[in-house]
Amino acid sequence: MAEGKIKKLTDKGFGFIDTGKDKDLFFHNSSLEGVSYDDLREGERVSFTEGRGPKGPCAENVKLI
């Protein structure tokens, strides 16, 4: 699994992960495992798998480290 940190959270139930590469990855609250979206904070480290959404790459199976 890849790792990164939460860069931005929105009030609409999605956010972005800083992967350390050139682009951030989108994630939706439905892709979280073992944590509620409301418990997440910007800057927290997460692990994830990179998947493909309708609008391009996205993070799936997102878990706090």
C-alpha positions, 0 to 999 in steps of 0.5 A, a space after each residue: 500500500 502507498 502512503 501519504 498525508 491528508 492535504 485537504 478535507 472538504 465539508 462535502 465528504 471528500 478530500 485530497 491526499 498528498 502522495 509526495 508526487 506531482 499530483 494529489 489523489 482524490 478520495 471519497 468518504 466511502 473509500 475509508 476503512 476503520 475511521 469516520 470521515 468526521 474524525 479525519 484531520 488535515 496532516 494525518 498520515 494514511 495508507 491507501 491503494 491507488 484506483 481509478 474513478 470516473 474522473 481519473 486516479 483516486 485513493 481507495 481503501 484509505 486507512 489511518 497509519 
